[in-house]
Amino acid sequence: MKQLRTLLVTFNNSIGSDQISAFRGAVVRKVGKENLLFHNHINEEQLAYRYPLIQYKRLFDQPAIFCVAAGVDEIHRLFEKKDWTIQLADQKINLEVDRLDLKSSKLNVWDKLFPYRISNWLALNHHNYQKYTQLKGLREKIAFLERLLTGNILSFAKGVDWQIEKPIKVEIQDLKGQKMVKYKGTPLMAFDVDFNCNVYLPNYLGLGKSASHGFGVVRQFRTKKNEDE
């Protein structure tokens, strides 16, 4: 079992769904590229292949930053700035904090399943896309996606230094939709999926490809029992 701190910072502004990457870039410029957790790059050309501890999202039309583990401490790089004006494409906006939600969650593999929904999940890379499109039956496709989602959860665990010692169980309940989205000009297949899992995942956690750009946002189907654990 591991305790994980998360911080959701929601701003009292509004952005479009196609402006998340621009919002990310604006924040990175504000804090400085020397602060690597904000952009997860080693240099201009080289990406750091690790789980992103600072993630940029659009929640209810508002820009948000979701901080995980060390990212919770690093967000002070933004908070210490006296001027919170950012350049979003051709528009200047003054960021105003709407809500701060700091939580500590117990990461564990439980003997029960928790219900979740993941939205705009980029499950497939080029290689996996070819495999997925060759599968004929829905059952085969769901089993394939379950394996990929399990791998995404393991990547998250590795990124926060959590060693999982029990088998993870993922059960997709509903493949609610799949659509083509553009990421950096490239069309990619995104999924909306309802699933159950025996790992307790923090609300608004990002999983899968480009989680730092607002893809693969996990939301809990909350119950009173969930909240007490």
C-alpha positions as CSV (number, residue, x, y, z in Angstrom):
1,M,0.0,0.0,0.0
2,K,1.2,3.5,-0.8
3,Q,-0.1,6.9,0.1
4,L,-0.4,9.2,-3.0
5,R,-0.9,13.0,-2.8
6,T,-2.8,14.7,-5.6
7,L,-3.7,18.3,-6.2
8,L,-6.4,19.5,-8.6
9,V,-6.1,23.2,-9.5
10,T,-9.1,24.5,-11.3
11,F,-9.0,28.0,-12.8
12,N,-11.9,30.4,-13.0
13,N,-11.5,30.9,-16.8
14,S,-12.7,29.1,-19.8
15,I,-10.9,27.4,-22.7
16,G,-12.0,25.3,-25.7
17,S,-11.4,21.5,-25.9
18,D,-8.8,22.2,-28.6
19,Q,-6.8,24.7,-26.4
20,I,-5.5,22.2,-23.7
21,S,-2.1,21.9,-25.4
22,A,-1.9,25.7,-25.8
23,F,-2.7,26.1,-22.1
24,R,0.0,23.7,-21.3
25,G,2.5,25.5,-23.4
26,A,1.5,28.9,-21.8
27,V,2.0,27.5,-18.3
28,V,5.4,26.0,-19.3
29,R,6.5,29.4,-20.6
30,K,5.4,31.1,-17.4
31,V,7.3,28.8,-15.0
32,G,10.3,28.3,-17.3
33,K,11.4,25.3,-19.3
34,E,14.1,24.5,-16.7
35,N,11.3,23.1,-14.5
36,L,11.1,19.7,-16.2
37,L,8.0,18.2,-14.5
38,F,5.8,20.9,-16.2
39,H,6.6,19.6,-19.7
40,N,8.3,16.2,-19.3
41,H,11.0,16.9,-21.9
42,I,14.7,16.5,-21.5
43,N,15.4,19.1,-24.2
44,E,13.7,20.7,-27.2
45,E,13.7,17.4,-29.2
46,Q,13.9,14.6,-26.6
47,L,10.9,13.5,-24.6
48,A,11.3,12.0,-21.1
49,Y,9.5,8.7,-21.2
50,R,8.0,8.7,-17.8
51,Y,4.5,9.1,-16.3
52,P,3.6,12.8,-16.2
53,L,3.3,14.1,-12.7
54,I,1.8,17.4,-13.9
55,Q,-1.2,17.1,-16.2
56,Y,-3.2,19.7,-18.0
57,K,-7.0,19.3,-18.5
58,R,-10.2,21.0,-19.4
59,L,-12.9,20.2,-16.8
60,F,-16.4,21.7,-17.2
61,D,-14.9,24.2,-19.8
62,Q,-12.3,25.4,-17.3
63,P,-8.5,24.9,-17.5
64,A,-7.1,22.7,-14.8
65,I,-3.8,21.3,-13.7
66,F,-3.7,17.9,-12.0
67,C,-0.6,17.3,-9.9
68,V,0.6,13.9,-8.8
69,A,3.2,13.0,-6.1
70,A,6.3,15.2,-6.7
71,G,4.1,17.4,-9.0
72,V,2.2,18.6,-5.9
73,D,5.4,20.2,-4.5
74,E,6.5,21.5,-7.9
75,I,3.3,23.5,-8.6
76,H,4.7,26.3,-6.3
77,R,6.8,27.3,-9.4
78,L,3.5,28.7,-10.8
79,F,2.0,29.9,-7.6
80,E,5.1,32.0,-6.7
81,K,4.7,34.1,-9.9
82,K,3.4,37.6,-9.2
83,D,1.9,38.0,-12.7
84,W,-0.5,35.2,-13.7
85,T,-1.2,36.5,-17.2
86,I,-0.6,33.8,-19.8
87,Q,-0.5,34.0,-23.6
88,L,-3.0,31.5,-25.1
89,A,-2.5,31.6,-28.8
90,D,-3.4,35.2,-29.8
91,Q,-5.3,35.8,-26.5
92,K,-4.0,37.0,-23.1
93,I,-5.8,35.7,-20.1
94,N,-5.3,36.3,-16.4
95,L,-5.5,33.0,-14.5
96,E,-7.7,33.1,-11.4
97,V,-7.8,30.1,-9.1
98,D,-11.3,28.8,-8.7
99,R,-10.6,25.7,-6.6
100,L,-7.8,23.8,-4.9
101,D,-8.5,20.2,-4.1
102,L,-5.6,18.4,-2.2
103,K,-6.1,14.7,-1.5
104,S,-4.2,11.7,-0.2
105,S,-5.3,8.3,-1.6
106,K,-4.3,4.8,-0.6
107,L,-2.9,3.0,-3.5
108,N,-3.6,-0.7,-3.1
109,V,-4.8,-3.7,-5.0
110,W,-8.1,-4.5,-3.3
111,D,-10.3,-7.6,-3.1
112,K,-13.2,-5.7,-4.7
113,L,-13.8,-3.7,-7.9
114,F,-14.2,0.1,-8.2
115,P,-16.3,1.6,-11.1
116,Y,-14.7,4.2,-13.3
117,R,-15.1,6.0,-16.6
118,I,-12.1,7.0,-18.8
119,S,-12.7,9.6,-21.5
120,N,-10.8,10.4,-24.6
121,W,-8.4,7.5,-23.9
122,L,-5.6,7.1,-26.4
123,A,-5.1,3.4,-26.0
124,L,-3.4,2.6,-29.3
125,N,0.0,3.4,-30.7
126,H,0.7,2.6,-34.4
127,H,1.5,-1.0,-33.7
128,N,-1.5,-1.7,-31.5
129,Y,-3.8,0.1,-33.9
130,Q,-3.0,-2.4,-36.6
131,K,-3.6,-5.3,-34.2
132,Y,-6.9,-3.8,-33.0
133,T,-8.3,-3.2,-36.4
134,Q,-7.6,-6.8,-37.4
135,L,-9.7,-8.2,-34.5
136,K,-13.1,-9.2,-35.7
137,G,-15.3,-9.7,-32.6
138,L,-16.3,-7.2,-29.9
139,R,-15.2,-9.6,-27.2
140,E,-11.7,-9.9,-28.7
141,K,-11.5,-6.1,-28.9
142,I,-12.6,-5.6,-25.3
143,A,-10.1,-8.2,-24.1
144,F,-7.3,-6.4,-26.0
145,L,-8.3,-3.0,-24.6
146,E,-8.4,-4.5,-21.1
147,R,-4.8,-5.6,-21.4
148,L,-3.8,-2.2,-22.6
149,L,-5.6,-0.4,-19.8
150,T,-3.9,-2.8,-17.3
151,G,-0.6,-1.8,-18.8
152,N,-1.4,1.9,-18.5
153,I,-2.2,1.4,-14.8
154,L,1.1,-0.4,-14.3
155,S,2.9,2.5,-16.0
156,F,1.2,4.9,-13.6
157,A,2.2,2.8,-10.6
158,K,5.9,2.7,-11.8
159,G,5.8,6.5,-12.3
160,V,4.8,7.1,-8.7
161,D,7.2,4.4,-7.3
162,W,4.5,2.0,-6.3
163,Q,5.4,-1.6,-6.5
164,I,2.3,-3.7,-7.3
165,E,2.6,-7.1,-5.8
166,K,-0.9,-8.5,-6.6
167,P,-2.6,-9.1,-10.0
168,I,-4.6,-6.2,-11.4
169,K,-8.0,-7.0,-12.6
170,V,-9.7,-4.7,-15.2
171,E,-13.1,-5.4,-16.6
172,I,-14.5,-3.2,-19.3
173,Q,-18.3,-2.9,-18.8
174,D,-19.2,-0.6,-21.7
175,L,-17.3,0.6,-24.7
176,K,-19.3,3.8,-24.9
177,G,-17.8,5.2,-28.0
178,Q,-14.7,5.6,-30.2
179,K,-13.8,8.5,-32.3
180,M,-10.9,10.1,-34.2
181,V,-9.2,13.0,-32.5
182,K,-6.3,15.1,-33.7
183,Y,-3.2,15.3,-31.5
184,K,-0.4,17.5,-32.9
185,G,-2.0,17.2,-36.3
186,T,-2.1,13.4,-36.3
187,P,-5.5,11.6,-36.2
188,L,-5.7,9.1,-33.3
189,M,-8.5,6.9,-32.1
190,A,-9.9,7.9,-28.7
191,F,-12.2,5.7,-26.6
192,D,-14.8,6.4,-23.9
193,V,-15.0,3.4,-21.6
194,D,-16.7,2.3,-18.4
195,F,-14.7,-0.2,-16.5
196,N,-14.2,-1.8,-13.1
197,C,-10.8,-2.3,-11.5
198,N,-9.5,-3.6,-8.2
199,V,-7.1,-0.6,-8.0
200,Y,-8.4,2.6,-6.4
201,L,-7.5,5.3,-8.8
202,P,-7.6,9.0,-7.9
203,N,-10.3,11.1,-9.6
204,Y,-9.1,13.0,-12.7
205,L,-6.0,10.9,-13.0
206,G,-4.7,10.6,-16.6
207,L,-3.9,7.2,-18.2
208,G,-2.6,6.3,-21.6
209,K,-0.9,8.2,-24.4
210,S,-0.7,12.0,-23.9
211,A,-2.2,12.0,-20.4
212,S,-0.4,15.3,-19.8
213,H,-2.5,16.9,-22.6
214,G,-5.9,16.0,-21.2
215,F,-6.4,12.6,-22.7
216,G,-7.5,9.5,-20.8
217,V,-9.1,11.3,-17.8
218,V,-10.4,8.8,-15.2
219,R,-13.5,9.7,-13.3
220,Q,-14.9,7.7,-10.4
221,F,-18.5,6.6,-10.1
222,R,-18.6,7.9,-6.5
223,T,-20.4,6.2,-3.7
224,K,-20.4,7.0,0.0
225,K,-18.5,3.8,0.7
226,N,-15.7,4.9,-1.8
227,E,-15.3,8.2,0.0
228,D,-14.8,6.6,3.4
229,E,-11.9,4.5,2.2
